[in-house]
Amino acid sequence: SELIPVSLPSSFSLDLKMRAFIGFDLPENVRNVLLSLQNKQVSKIAKVKWVSKKNFHQCFKFLPSLLEKDVEKVKDLLSQIKFKPFEVKLGDVGFFPNEININVVWIGLEPQIKIMELQQDIDDKLRELFKPEERFAVHVTLGRVKYAKDVELFRKLILSKEYDRVKFKVDSFKLYKSDLNKDGPSYSV
């Protein structure tokens, strides 16, 4: 067979997109507390995809289709954000969208104000590339609920776990690439 040359318009570009997000990691001792909150006893009444220990994070902004050509620009804009390190602690466990229709089990961080201010700074810096977050919530996802046969019992089991409200310092944030695979997401800085 013969190769036929193809001419592309000069405006054509092959812009590869990636899933990405901006967030911060949690220290090992905090991850251990979060892992202990993932109540495996609920497996008889609910199907939950628990977040792996290595993937616990606070997300400031999800970028579902970051163009590869824009990565350096995003990194440059983010590097312009200056903030004083601040301390937070683990807060209450909660559910999205609510306690009756549970899709996500999460834990909050307190106080929320510094995290929200930093998220706003990130939104402001990236405004020319991405629309601002509409419903930002300070939280770390513990698990995603596929179904619960008994929502009330599920909720009680999740909320019955006692835990140390560990304090930790937030002194940086990162741009992560998120790759989806059969075992769940894989994050790289």
Secondary structure, DSSP 8 states (H G I E B T S, - for coil): ---------TT-----EEEEEEEEE--HHHHHHHHHHS-GGGGGTEEEEE--GGG-EEEEEEEEEEEGGGHHHHHHHHHT-----EEEEEEEEEEEE-SSSEEEEEEEEE--HHHHHHHHHHHHHTTTTS---SS----EEEEEEEEESSHHHHHHHHHT------EEEE---EEEEEEEETTEEEEE-
